[in-house]
Amino acid sequence: MTSTIPNTPAPPATRTAHTARTGHAPAADAPGVRPPRAEIERRIAQAHPPLTHAQALVEAERCYYCHDAPCVAACPTGIDVPSFIARIAQGNLRGAAAAILSANPLGGMCARVCPTEVLCEDACVRHAAEDKPVEIGLLQRHATDAFFAACEGEGDGTRAAEGKGKREGKREGDSERHARPLFTRAPRSGRRIAVVGGGPAGLACAHGLACRGHDVVIFDARPKLGGLNEYGIAAYKATDGFAQAEVRWLLAIGGIEVRCSQALGREFTLDGLRADFDAVFLGLGLAGVNALGVPEPQATGLAAAVDFIAELRQAEDLSRLSPGRHVVVIGGGMTAVDAAVQSKMLGADTATIVYRRGAESMPASRHEQAWAQTQGVLIRHWAAPLAVLAEAGRVSGVRFAVTALHEGRLVETGETFTLAADRVLRAIGQTYLAEPAGAAIALDSGKGGCIATDAERRTSLAGVWAGGDCRAGGRDLTVEAVEDGKVAARSIDAALAAQAGRAGRADPADQAGQRPLPAGEFSKAGD
């Protein structure tokens, strides 16, 4: 049985708005109806609003400040959650940021992109008692927003999360106090480490090594550092150039040289790095994009969702981009959600996510699925693509097979349907490309051929460590990539120390005067 599902016409309000702006109704074959720039910026800014100063204080007071808090154990980077929340309650936002960033140097972005609802918040004692956990992610964002606003020269940051309005609670000297660096570099060690990949894993590793006094060179194939934080996260999750503000703060520790637009296997080789540096860390990410495994025509409108998101993140004026009138996103993870929601924000009439299994199997969390649906995205389950259709060199739709579970296996039922579309985005996962690093590094076939490491993130090659999405193991989360970088930095330092006959250097959080205070020991005047 085959059915064709036609395009759903734009709601009257959308057509009327378009007519009012242009003087004529949108053509049936228009590539997209683009809202004005101000409207798009409003949608993005209001998608995930931060807590106000008053809201943050009220939410912080809900925390029980548990001893041996389960939320800390649930955080891959081990952030002392009760400590930073209590500092917020005491009005000490810099101290809160210190507690966060000493454990997670990319704690600002992680507050935006982490699935806190299945990590720290799911473990919150309040969640079990009241089914409403403390808003840990929003509180973490509140503290780090304030700190980075101060670093960017916006005063004390007390209400930085709001972005405007009269500042509250400002005291004389606050701006200088908040803006001073959190960490001090150890004396130079004379060792040089190459970090390949400027994403979360590479940045965390570089920061940890620089804090310990080592000189670091970060190589990245793209024009900017940040990895997925800069190129792969939806614009509504990283507003106001936050990803680059965080990078600037991280590099301010000193001792880190940046070489962008330099790709492994093109401008340099792994063998060359091993010869020129004392150690190498690989944070290569996943550069390959999975194919649909069905006929894909050479047609306009067919693209990888990650490329679509990267284009949006680097665009200076989103109103100039056309998402398409009817968008179909194939996949069920966070990338699929980000691509579909942004398509709607940019003016697509319809955006549909199609996933081969049920909602409970989707890699995107239930929270993200619900968020997409509230933004007007339709999610269709139990359907797998059979072919991408095209007419006159442009995508016209996708034919799907209805799927079901039979004796534990996913099978096609024999029923098919077609969704009309002028934009089709592939979001079915990415793969590690082994060629740039070469064949000498052992891979783990259990995770699509990613790099095999031990618990300290050492690879099979002497002097080479790896972490982030390119490493086998983990859940492909930004916060876990950061932890990989932290663990590798500690391991690299220990290996170099052993060579020199000395002890390894302390973690950034262990520096004198920088360790987060125990719960209950807070000061409004400092850390």
C-alpha positions as CSV (number, residue, x, y, z in Angstrom):
1,M,0.0,0.0,0.0
2,T,1.4,3.4,-1.0
3,S,0.2,6.8,0.0
4,T,1.4,10.3,-0.9
5,I,1.2,13.0,1.8
6,P,1.0,16.4,0.2
7,N,2.6,19.6,1.4
8,T,0.7,21.1,4.2
9,P,-0.2,24.7,3.3
10,A,1.2,27.5,5.4
11,P,-1.2,28.7,8.1
12,P,-3.2,31.8,7.2
13,A,-1.2,34.0,9.6
14,T,2.1,33.0,7.8
15,R,0.7,33.7,4.4
16,T,-0.8,37.0,5.5
17,A,2.4,38.2,7.0
18,H,4.3,37.3,3.9
19,T,1.8,39.2,1.7
20,A,2.0,42.2,4.0
21,R,5.8,42.3,3.6
22,T,6.1,41.6,-0.1
23,G,2.8,42.8,-1.6
24,H,2.0,39.4,-3.1
25,A,1.3,35.9,-1.9
26,P,4.2,33.3,-1.7
27,A,4.6,31.3,-4.9
28,A,3.9,27.6,-4.6
29,D,7.5,26.8,-5.6
30,A,9.2,29.4,-3.5
31,P,12.3,28.0,-1.8
32,G,11.3,29.5,1.5
33,V,9.4,32.3,3.2
34,R,12.0,34.2,5.1
35,P,10.9,36.2,8.1
36,P,12.6,39.6,8.7
37,R,15.9,39.6,10.5
38,A,14.5,41.1,13.7
39,E,11.9,38.4,13.9
40,I,14.4,35.6,13.4
41,E,16.7,37.1,16.1
42,R,13.7,37.4,18.4
43,R,12.8,33.8,17.9
44,I,16.4,32.6,18.6
45,A,16.8,34.9,21.6
46,Q,13.6,33.8,23.2
47,A,13.9,30.1,22.5
48,H,15.8,29.3,25.7
49,P,15.7,32.5,27.9
50,P,18.1,32.6,30.8
51,L,17.0,33.0,34.4
52,T,16.7,36.6,35.7
53,H,18.7,37.5,38.8
54,A,15.6,37.1,41.0
55,Q,14.6,33.8,39.4
56,A,18.1,32.4,40.0
57,L,18.0,33.3,43.7
58,V,14.7,31.7,44.1
59,E,15.8,28.5,42.3
60,A,19.1,28.3,44.2
61,E,17.2,28.3,47.4
62,R,15.4,25.1,46.3
63,C,18.7,23.2,46.5
64,Y,19.2,20.9,49.6
65,Y,23.0,21.2,49.3
66,C,23.3,17.5,49.8
67,H,26.3,15.8,51.3
68,D,27.7,13.3,48.7
69,A,25.2,14.8,46.3
70,P,24.0,12.4,43.6
71,C,24.0,15.3,41.0
72,V,27.8,15.6,41.4
73,A,28.2,11.9,40.7
74,A,25.9,12.2,37.6
75,C,28.1,15.0,36.1
76,P,30.8,13.5,33.9
77,T,33.1,16.3,34.8
78,G,32.3,16.1,38.6
79,I,31.2,19.7,39.0
80,D,30.5,20.5,42.7
81,V,26.8,21.4,42.1
82,P,25.8,22.1,45.7
83,S,28.8,24.4,46.1
84,F,28.2,26.6,43.0
85,I,24.4,26.8,43.7
86,A,25.0,27.9,47.3
87,R,27.4,30.6,46.0
88,I,24.6,31.8,43.7
89,A,22.3,32.0,46.7
90,Q,24.9,34.0,48.6
91,G,25.3,36.5,45.7
92,N,28.8,35.3,44.8
93,L,28.5,34.7,41.1
94,R,32.3,34.8,40.5
95,G,32.7,32.1,43.2
96,A,30.0,30.0,41.5
97,A,31.7,30.3,38.2
98,A,35.0,29.3,39.8
99,A,33.4,26.1,41.2
100,I,32.1,25.3,37.8
101,L,35.0,26.1,35.5
102,S,37.6,24.5,37.8
103,A,35.9,21.2,37.1
104,N,34.7,22.0,33.6
105,P,36.6,24.7,31.6
106,L,33.8,24.7,29.1
107,G,31.0,24.8,31.7
108,G,29.3,27.7,30.0
109,M,28.6,25.9,26.8
110,C,27.8,22.7,28.6
111,A,25.2,24.5,30.6
112,R,23.5,25.3,27.2
113,V,23.9,22.0,25.4
114,C,24.1,19.3,28.1
115,P,21.1,17.0,28.4
116,T,20.9,17.9,32.1
117,E,17.5,16.4,32.3
118,V,19.1,12.9,32.0
119,L,22.3,13.7,33.9
120,C,22.5,15.9,37.0
121,E,18.9,16.9,37.2
122,D,17.7,13.4,36.8
123,A,19.7,12.5,39.9
124,C,18.5,15.5,41.9
125,V,16.9,14.6,45.2
126,R,14.1,17.0,44.5
127,H,13.3,15.1,41.3
128,A,12.6,12.0,43.3
129,A,10.6,13.8,45.9
130,E,8.7,16.3,43.9
131,D,9.2,15.3,40.2
132,K,10.7,18.8,39.7
133,P,14.5,18.9,40.0
134,V,16.5,22.0,40.8
135,E,17.2,23.8,37.4
136,I,20.9,23.0,37.6
137,G,21.6,23.7,34.0
138,L,19.9,27.1,34.0
139,L,21.7,28.0,37.3
140,Q,25.1,26.9,35.8
141,R,24.3,29.1,32.8
142,H,23.4,32.0,35.0
143,A,26.7,31.9,36.9
144,T,28.9,31.4,33.8
145,D,27.0,34.0,31.7
146,A,27.7,36.5,34.5
147,F,31.4,35.6,34.6
148,F,32.0,35.7,30.8
149,A,30.1,39.0,30.5
150,A,32.6,40.4,33.0
151,C,35.5,38.9,31.1
152,E,34.1,40.6,27.9
153,G,34.1,44.0,29.7
154,E,30.4,44.2,30.6
155,G,30.8,45.0,34.2
156,D,30.1,42.8,37.2
157,G,27.8,40.4,35.3
158,T,25.2,40.3,38.1
159,R,22.5,40.3,35.5
160,A,24.5,39.4,32.5
161,A,22.1,36.5,31.8
162,E,19.4,39.0,31.1
163,G,21.6,41.0,28.7
164,K,20.1,44.3,29.5
165,G,18.4,46.4,32.2
166,K,19.5,48.0,35.4
167,R,22.1,46.0,37.2
168,E,21.3,44.8,40.7
169,G,23.5,44.4,43.8
170,K,26.5,46.2,42.2
171,R,29.2,47.3,44.7
172,E,32.2,49.5,44.2
173,G,35.0,47.5,42.7
174,D,32.8,44.7,41.5
175,S,33.8,44.9,37.9
176,E,37.5,44.6,38.6
177,R,36.9,41.8,41.1
178,H,34.8,39.7,38.8
179,A,37.0,40.2,35.7
180,R,40.3,39.0,37.2
181,P,41.4,35.5,35.9
182,L,40.4,32.4,37.7
183,F,43.6,30.4,37.2
184,T,47.3,31.1,37.2
185,R,49.8,29.1,35.0
186,A,52.3,27.0,36.7
187,P,56.0,27.8,35.8
188,R,56.9,26.8,32.3
189,S,58.0,23.2,32.0
190,G,59.8,23.5,28.7
191,R,57.6,20.8,27.1
192,R,55.5,21.3,24.0
193,I,52.3,19.3,23.2
194,A,50.3,19.3,20.0
195,V,46.5,19.2,20.2
196,V,44.8,18.3,17.0
197,G,41.2,19.5,17.0
198,G,39.9,22.7,18.7
199,G,36.6,21.2,19.9
200,P,35.6,20.6,23.5
201,A,38.0,17.7,24.0
202,G,41.0,19.5,22.5
203,L,40.2,22.8,24.3
204,A,39.9,21.1,27.7
205,C,43.1,19.2,27.1
206,A,45.0,22.4,26.0
207,H,43.7,24.3,29.0
208,G,44.7,21.6,31.5
209,L,48.2,21.3,30.0
210,A,48.7,25.1,29.9
211,C,47.6,25.4,33.5
212,R,50.3,22.9,34.3
213,G,53.0,25.1,32.6
214,H,53.3,23.2,29.3
215,D,53.3,25.0,25.9
216,V,50.5,23.9,23.7
217,V,49.8,24.3,19.9
218,I,46.2,23.7,18.8
219,F,45.8,22.7,15.2
220,D,42.2,22.9,13.7
221,A,41.0,22.4,10.2
222,R,38.4,25.1,10.4
223,P,38.8,28.9,10.6
224,K,37.7,29.1,14.2
225,L,38.2,27.0,17.3
226,G,35.2,25.5,19.1
227,G,34.4,22.4,17.1
228,L,30.7,21.4,17.5
229,N,30.2,24.3,20.0
230,E,30.9,26.7,17.2
231,Y,29.7,24.8,14.1
232,G,27.4,22.1,15.2
233,I,25.1,23.5,17.9
234,A,21.8,25.2,17.1
235,A,22.0,29.0,17.1
236,Y,19.3,29.3,19.7
237,K,21.5,27.4,22.2
238,A,24.6,29.6,21.7
239,T,23.4,33.1,21.3
240,D,25.5,36.3,21.3
241,G,28.7,34.6,20.2
242,F,29.1,32.8,23.5
243,A,31.1,29.9,22.1
244,Q,33.9,32.3,21.0
245,A,33.7,34.3,24.3
246,E,34.4,31.0,26.1
247,V,37.3,30.2,23.8
248,R,38.8,33.6,24.4
249,W,38.7,33.1,28.1
250,L,40.2,29.6,27.9
251,L,43.1,30.9,25.8
252,A,43.7,33.7,28.1
253,I,45.5,31.3,30.5
254,G,48.5,31.8,28.2
255,G,50.9,29.2,26.7
256,I,48.5,28.2,23.9
257,E,49.3,28.9,20.3
258,V,46.5,28.5,17.7
259,R,46.9,27.4,14.1
260,C,43.5,27.3,12.4
261,S,42.8,26.1,8.8
262,Q,45.5,23.4,9.4
263,A,44.2,19.9,8.8
264,L,45.9,16.6,9.8
265,G,46.9,14.7,6.7
266,R,46.9,17.9,4.6
267,E,49.2,20.5,6.1
268,F,50.9,18.2,8.6
269,T,51.1,14.5,9.6
270,L,50.9,12.6,12.8
271,D,54.4,11.3,12.3
272,G,55.6,14.9,12.0
273,L,53.9,15.9,15.2
274,R,55.4,13.0,17.1
275,A,58.8,14.0,15.9
276,D,58.4,17.7,16.8
277,F,56.4,17.6,20.0
278,D,56.7,15.9,23.4
279,A,53.2,14.5,23.2
280,V,50.1,14.6,20.9
281,F,46.4,14.7,21.7
282,L,43.9,13.9,19.0
283,G,40.5,15.5,19.3
284,L,39.5,14.9,15.7
285,G,35.7,14.5,16.1
286,L,33.7,12.7,13.5
287,A,34.3,14.2,10.1
288,G,32.3,11.6,8.0
289,V,28.5,11.8,7.5
290,N,26.6,8.5,7.2
291,A,24.8,8.0,3.9
292,L,21.1,7.0,3.8
293,G,21.9,3.8,2.1
294,V,19.2,4.5,-0.5
295,P,19.3,6.2,-3.9
296,E,20.3,9.9,-3.4
297,P,20.1,12.0,-6.5
298,Q,22.5,14.9,-7.3
299,A,19.9,17.5,-6.5
300,T,19.6,20.9,-4.9
301,G,18.1,20.7,-1.4
302,L,19.7,17.5,-0.3
303,A,22.4,18.0,2.4
304,A,23.9,16.8,5.7
305,A,22.1,18.3,8.7
306,V,25.5,19.1,10.2
307,D,26.5,21.2,7.2
308,F,23.1,23.0,7.3
309,I,23.6,23.9,11.0
310,A,27.2,25.0,10.4
311,E,26.0,27.3,7.6
312,L,23.5,28.9,9.9
313,R,26.0,29.3,12.8
314,Q,28.4,31.2,10.5
315,A,25.8,33.4,8.7
316,E,25.9,37.0,9.6
317,D,22.3,37.5,8.5
318,L,20.0,34.5,9.0
319,S,17.2,36.3,7.2
320,R,19.1,35.8,3.9
321,L,19.1,32.0,4.3
322,S,16.3,29.9,3.0
323,P,15.5,26.7,4.9
324,G,13.0,25.5,2.2
325,R,9.2,25.5,2.4
326,H,8.8,21.9,3.4
327,V,11.7,20.3,5.2
328,V,12.2,16.6,6.0
329,V,15.0,15.6,8.4
330,I,15.9,11.9,8.5
331,G,17.2,10.8,11.9
332,G,16.4,11.0,15.6
333,G,19.2,12.6,17.5
334,M,20.0,16.1,18.7
335,T,21.3,17.1,15.3
336,A,17.9,16.2,13.8
337,V,16.1,18.3,16.4
338,D,18.4,21.3,16.0
339,A,18.1,21.2,12.2
340,A,14.3,20.9,12.2
341,V,13.6,23.5,14.9
342,Q,15.9,26.0,13.2
343,S,14.2,25.4,9.9
344,K,10.9,26.4,11.5
345,M,12.5,29.5,13.1
346,L,13.8,30.5,9.7
347,G,10.4,30.4,8.1
348,A,9.8,26.8,6.8
349,D,6.1,26.0,6.5
350,T,6.6,22.5,7.7
351,A,9.5,20.6,9.3
352,T,9.2,16.9,9.8
353,I,11.6,14.5,11.6
354,V,11.3,10.9,10.4
355,Y,12.8,8.2,12.6
356,R,12.8,4.4,11.9
357,R,11.9,3.3,15.4
358,G,9.7,4.6,18.2
359,A,10.0,7.7,20.4
360,E,11.6,5.7,23.3
361,S,14.5,4.7,21.0
362,M,15.3,8.2,19.6
363,P,18.8,9.4,20.6
364,A,17.3,12.8,21.3
365,S,16.0,13.0,24.8
366,R,12.3,13.1,25.6
367,H,12.8,16.7,26.6
368,E,14.3,17.6,23.2
369,Q,11.6,15.7,21.4
370,A,8.9,17.6,23.3
371,W,10.7,20.9,22.7
372,A,10.8,20.3,18.9
373,Q,7.1,19.5,18.9
374,T,6.2,22.7,20.7
375,Q,8.1,24.6,18.0
376,G,5.9,23.2,15.3
377,V,8.0,20.2,14.3
378,L,6.2,17.0,13.4
379,I,7.9,13.8,14.4
380,R,7.0,10.6,12.5
381,H,8.1,7.3,14.0
382,W,8.4,3.9,12.5
383,A,9.5,4.8,9.0
384,A,12.7,4.3,7.0
385,P,13.7,6.0,3.8
386,L,13.5,4.1,0.5
387,A,14.5,6.8,-1.9
388,V,15.0,10.6,-2.2
389,L,13.0,12.0,-5.1
390,A,13.9,14.8,-7.4
391,E,12.4,16.8,-10.2
392,A,14.3,19.2,-12.5
393,G,17.5,18.9,-10.4
394,R,15.8,19.7,-7.2
395,V,14.6,17.5,-4.3
396,S,10.9,16.9,-4.4
397,G,10.3,14.4,-1.6
398,V,11.2,11.2,0.1
399,R,9.6,7.8,-0.2
400,F,9.5,5.9,3.1
401,A,8.8,2.3,4.2
402,V,6.6,1.8,7.3
403,T,8.6,-0.2,9.8
404,A,7.8,-2.4,12.8
405,L,9.4,-4.7,15.3
406,H,9.1,-8.4,14.5
407,E,10.6,-10.9,16.9
408,G,13.0,-8.2,18.1
409,R,14.1,-7.2,14.6
410,L,13.2,-4.0,12.7
411,V,11.4,-4.9,9.5
412,E,9.5,-3.2,6.7
413,T,5.8,-3.9,6.7
414,G,5.3,-3.5,3.0
415,E,3.4,-0.2,3.3
416,T,5.0,2.9,1.9
417,F,4.3,6.6,1.8
418,T,5.9,9.7,0.3
419,L,6.5,13.0,2.0
420,A,6.8,16.0,-0.3
421,A,9.9,18.2,0.4
422,D,12.1,20.8,-1.1
423,R,14.8,20.4,1.5
424,V,15.9,17.0,2.8
425,L,18.5,16.8,5.6
426,R,20.5,13.7,6.6
427,A,20.9,13.4,10.4
428,I,21.6,9.7,10.8
429,G,25.0,10.0,12.5
430,Q,28.6,10.7,11.7
431,T,31.7,8.5,11.4
432,Y,35.4,8.7,12.3
433,L,37.6,9.1,9.2
434,A,40.8,7.1,9.9
435,E,42.8,8.3,6.9
436,P,44.2,11.6,8.2
437,A,45.7,10.0,11.3
438,G,47.0,7.0,9.4
439,A,46.7,3.2,9.9
440,A,49.1,2.9,12.8
441,I,46.5,3.8,15.5
442,A,44.4,0.9,16.7
443,L,40.7,1.3,16.2
444,D,37.8,-0.2,18.1
445,S,35.3,-1.9,15.8
446,G,32.6,-1.7,18.5
447,K,32.0,2.0,17.8
448,G,32.2,2.4,14.1
449,G,35.9,2.1,14.0
450,C,36.8,5.0,16.4
451,I,40.1,5.3,18.1
452,A,40.7,2.7,20.9
453,T,42.2,4.1,24.2
454,D,42.8,3.0,27.7
455,A,41.2,4.6,30.7
456,E,43.8,7.5,30.6
457,R,43.0,8.1,26.9
458,R,46.3,6.7,25.7
459,T,46.2,5.3,22.2
460,S,48.2,2.3,20.9
461,L,50.8,4.8,19.6
462,A,53.4,5.9,22.2
463,G,53.1,9.5,23.1
464,V,49.6,9.9,21.5
465,W,46.4,10.4,23.4
466,A,42.8,10.8,22.1
467,G,39.4,12.0,23.3
468,G,36.0,13.3,22.3
469,D,33.8,11.8,19.6
470,C,36.8,10.2,17.8
471,R,37.4,8.0,20.8
472,A,35.6,4.7,21.2
473,G,33.4,4.7,24.2
474,G,31.2,7.3,25.9
475,R,27.9,8.9,24.8
476,D,29.1,11.6,22.3
477,L,28.2,14.3,24.8
478,T,30.1,17.6,25.0
479,V,30.6,17.2,28.7
480,E,32.1,13.8,28.2
481,A,34.5,15.2,25.6
482,V,35.6,17.8,28.1
483,E,36.2,15.0,30.6
484,D,38.3,13.2,28.0
485,G,40.4,16.3,27.5
486,K,40.9,16.7,31.3
487,V,41.9,13.1,31.8
488,A,44.3,13.2,28.9
489,A,45.9,16.4,30.1
490,R,46.5,14.8,33.5
491,S,47.9,11.6,31.9
492,I,50.2,13.5,29.5
493,D,51.5,15.6,32.4
494,A,52.2,12.5,34.5
495,A,54.0,10.8,31.6
496,L,56.2,13.9,31.0
497,A,56.8,14.1,34.7
498,A,57.9,10.5,34.9
499,Q,60.4,11.1,32.1
500,A,61.8,14.0,34.0
501,G,61.8,12.2,37.4
502,R,59.3,14.5,39.1
503,A,55.8,14.4,40.3
504,G,52.9,15.5,38.0
505,R,51.5,19.0,38.4
506,A,48.3,19.8,40.1
507,D,44.9,20.1,38.4
508,P,43.6,23.6,37.8
509,A,41.1,23.2,40.7
510,D,44.0,22.3,43.1
511,Q,45.9,25.5,42.6
512,A,46.4,27.6,45.7
513,G,43.4,29.7,46.4
514,Q,41.4,28.2,43.5
515,R,39.9,25.0,45.0
516,P,36.1,25.4,45.4
517,L,35.1,25.9,49.0
518,P,33.2,23.2,50.8
519,A,29.5,23.7,51.1
520,G,28.7,26.2,53.7
521,E,31.9,28.2,53.4
522,F,31.0,31.1,51.3
523,S,32.0,34.7,51.0
524,K,30.3,37.5,49.0
525,A,33.6,39.3,48.7
526,G,35.6,36.6,46.9
527,D,35.9,32.9,46.1
